[in-house]
Amino acid sequence: MKRILLISVILLLATALLADSVAILSASKGKVSLERALKNLKFKNGELLQNKDVLRTGAESFAAYKYIDASSMIKLFSNSVVTVNASKEGGKLSKKVNVTKGSILTQVKKGSGTFTVQTPTTVASVKGTEFLTKVDDDGFSTFTVTGGEVELRVLETDRVQTVGKGKTGIVSPDGGIRVRVSSADDLDEIQKAELESAQSEEREPIIVPVLDDAGNRKLIEIHY
């Protein structure tokens, strides 16, 4: 409980002091890159992420980040490309994850502002749920829901389809959509993803930049 409270304080501090920061990189393993304004940056766990930052993972690699409102966790798996997006709306953080390729596991709390995941073919809107998103090399987008429900909107046709717990929605490159009961293979992949996440969660100090009374930038190192 103390650890959860401390992390919440850290996130609130980052929100108040750094308007450009929208998330925190909480874990990484293997070949992971961070791109900002078309430049690759050096980073470590605890790095503050900004709007439109791009995360890439290579083979046998993993990364995870949390939005600064402590509402959601995004876990990237091998060979994935994700763009981090967020903006303030009505006092809450409106969050969007763009998945160009690969797979991510999304965990979202209820009542924490709008949250969407967008692939090349589909926008998935969520309100308190857990689901796996995959974009394969053939252009298919797959959404496997393990908690709550996800509303899928196909960009090509504007067709809307709700996918509930225990179901998988598949959107083809031409905009076709079908929903089926999640298979054992779908669930096995989620379980494997969670295991990889637990093994990769190497905690490091979080470095938070702050401004003192004179306007000088300083760094605070927080262990949790």
N, C-alpha and C positions, 0 to 999 in steps of 0.2 A: 504493500500500500504506500509506504514512504517513497519507494522508487517511482510509482505512478504519479504521486503528487509532485515530486521533484521534476519529472519530465514535463508535467503540465506547466509548472512554473517556468521552465526553460522555454517552452514553446510560446507562452504568453510574453515573455521578455523579448524573444526574437520578433514577435509580431509588433510590439510597441516601438522597438528601436529601429527596425529595418523594414521600411515599407516595401522594398523591392523583393524581400525574401518571402517565399510562399510555402517552402517545405524544407525538411531536413533529411539528408541521406543517412539512414540508420544502419545500413549494412552493405557490404560489397565483398565479392570473392572472385578471384580469377581476373580475366581481362575485361575491365569496365572502363568506359571513357565518359567524360562529361564535357559537353560542348555548350558554349555560351557566346552568342553573337558571332557564330562561325569560327570560333577559336576553341581549341581543346585546352582545358584547364587541369592543373594538378589539384588533387583533392584527397581527402581521407574521410573516414566515417565521422559523422557529425557535421559535415559540410552543409552550409545553408544554400538551398537551391532557389533560383529566381524564375520568374515567369518566362516561359519559352526555352528554358534549359532543355537540352537533349541528352538522354542517357542511352548508352549502347552497351550491350553485353556480348562477349564472344562465346566460343565453344566452352562448355563446362564452366560457365560463369553465372554470377547471380548478383543482384542488387535489390535494395529495398529503400523506400522513402516514406515519410509521414508528412502530411500537410500540417501547417503550423497551428491550425485550430484543433489538432488532436482528434480529428473526426475520421480519418481514414488511413489505411496502410496499403501501399502498392508494392507488390513483389514482382520483379522482373526475372525471367529465367533465361536460359542460354539463347544466344543469337536473336536478341530482341532489340528493338529501337522504339523509344518512348519520348514524347515531348510533354514536359510538365507545364500545365496552364492553370492559372487561378486569378480571380479578381473579386473585389469586395462588392457585394450586392445586399442592400438592406441590413447592414451590420453583420452579415455573415459572409463566409468565403465561398464563392461559386467556383467549383473545381472541375477541370476537364483533363482527361488523359488521352493523348493521341497515340495510338499504337500503329506504327507503320508496318512492323513485322514482328514475329515471335509470339511469346505468350506472357501474360501477367495474371497474377491473382490479386483481386481487389476485395478489401474488407472495409465496409462503410457503416458508420453509426447513424441511427435515425435522428432526424431533426437537426442536422448539421449543415444546412445549406444545400444547394443543388450540386449534384455530382453526375458527370457523364463520362463515358468511355467512347472514343470515336476511332473507328477503323476506316480503311479506304472505302468501305461500302455501307457502314452502319453507324448509327449513334445509339448507344445504350444508356438509358436514364435509370438511376437507381435511388432508392430510399431505404437505407438500412438493409444491407444484404452482403453476401459473399458469393463471388463467382469468378470463374476462370475465363479469360478471353484469349483466343488464339487466332493469329493471322498467318495462314500457311503460304508457301511459295506459289500456289496456284490461285491465290486471291480469295480463298474462302475465309470467312470470319465465323468462328465458332464460340458460343457463349454457354458455358455449363454452370448452372445455378445450384448452389448448395445451401443457400439460406435466403429468405425473402423472395423478391421477384425483380425481374429486369424488364423494362419496356424497350423493345428494339424498334428503331425507325430506319427503314431502308432509304438511303439517300437518293437512289435512282428513281424510286417510285413513290416515296412518302408513305408507303405501307407501314402500319404499326402492328406489332405483335408482342403480347406479353408472354414471358417465359418464367414459370414458377419454380419453386424448389423441387429438385429431383429431375428437372427437365434440361434439355440442351437445344438451343436454337442455332441453326446453321444458315448463313446467308451466302449465296453464290455470287461470283463476280458480276453476273448480269442482273442481280437484284432479287433473284428467287429466294424464298425463305421457307424453311420447314422446321417443325418442332417435334422432338421425339423424347422418349424417356432416356435419361442419361444411362450410358452403358457402364459396365465394370471398368472398361479401359478409361473412360472419362474420369471416373472417381479415383482410379489408381493414379492417374496423372496428378490429381489434386493432392492426394496423400504424399506422393513423391515430392511435390513442390513444397509442401509444408515441412517435410523432413529436411529437405535441403535448406529451407529457411532457418530452421532451428540450429542446424550445424554451422551456418554461416553468420549467425548473429554474434559477431565478436565485438564486444562493447569497448569503445575508446572514449576518451574525454571529448566533450562537445566544446568547441571554441566559438564563443559568441562575441562579435564585435560590438562595442558600446561607445557612446560619446560621453566624455566627462563634462563638467560645468563650463570649461573653457572651449568646448567644441573639439577637443582632441580625440582621435580615435584610439581606443585601447581594446585589448583582447582579454576576455575572461575565460579561464579554463574550468569547466564543470565536470566533475566525475559523478557517475550515477550507476 
